[in-house]
Amino acid sequence: MLDANKIEFFEKVETPFYFYDMDLLRRTVWTVSQLSAKYGIEAHYAVKANVERRILEYISSMGLGADCVSGNEVRFASVCGFAPEKIVFAGVGKSDREIADALKLGIYSFNCESLQEIYVIDAMAERLGKRARISVRINPDIDAHTHVYITTGTYENKFGISAHEFDELISLVGRCRNIDFTGLHFHIGSQITDVENVFSLECERVNAIVSYFESRGLKVDDVNLGGGLGVDYEDPDGNPVADFDKWFGIVAEKIDRRPGRRIHLEPGRSIVAQCASLISRVLFVKVGETKNFLVLDAGMNDLMRPALYGAYHKIENLSARLRPNLPQSQIYDVVGPVCESSDVWGAGRLLPLSVRGDLMAVRSAGAYGQVMASRYNLRDFAPAVYSDDMHGARLRTEYFER
Ligand code: LLP
């Protein structure tokens, strides 16, 4: 919740910036670690969602593992306190150098996405005198009913190995002398809101695939179901913590378990999305022929999701909240300063009457926000500002001296 204290603090900081509510992050991660223990499910934070150092350090300190998709993510996760044996490395295109570095670090496992990758890892492990633990990512051909760009588990997608390669995979694993096959990995998509149906279907499909492999002599000790739990972009204050209990509960109930089998989940968005807002100011109020525009000082380069996926983020005028009289409302197209027509935060948004200088918040910006920022138009990166630094001795002066 962006209350009056926070708004007063924002007044002093140069915009745009990402504001991280560390109390909410702590509450969210605590929820996940409690549920992990309750259901006996290992959670690996999907590092790609947000790589701010303080965030990674906090998440690792709470005992979660890390799901990485590049050599740099693997290395940085390790620097931020994730033990190598809690790091898994996925991704369809791992380079030789990334594979070698991860082998040297001794990560828990490679989530392999093609048969050729398994050959390459086996050869690399031999050359380095290491053993490589691998899980194999399977494409279960499930439609996650989410945005087409963040659906990953159908045969239309590039991810994972599909059914026609299963038998070849079994014989390949038997032949590779430097790898230890530990299990199967799945991930069907992101921002899944139909939790009950989609994850139940995933569990059913996974059970069938796991028993197919086990019936052919391949022991599946690790079953990793990936991430994907959706968050409430419409009402971030009403639902600040995603429904982890429902997700973990469905998996615990529906997935086949046996002694020695470990179940893993990889939440990314659901851990970090709600803890950040992109804070900016109204630069100009433009009265157009047919529309009124609010031009903010934050743009698509700071947070690409609306321009890239047509994603909805709630927009709030924070300054108007502090005005003494209840402000009138008006419909605006809220836009950024970047020279692209798609640099729109939200079209036709009903907001309080807004003026130049008003502080604005783009909510639910913690996941796939700062990490996907660019310097397009040679704009500066919006920095991170943390709620922990708002008070007393820990106030970081550099926030005010940019
Ligand atoms: N595991 C794997 C193998 C993944 O590919 C992903 C996300 C996750 C876990 C974490 O999924 P989550 O819990 O965050 O849904 N940039 C897009 C989202 C891309 C997600 C890619 N994979 C967006 O802004 O919506």
Residues whose N, C-alpha, C, O or C-beta is under 5 A from the ligand:
A	BS01	LLP	A46 A49 A90 I150 H187 G189 S190 Q191 G226 G227 G228 L229 E266 P267 G268 R269 S270 R305 A367 Y368
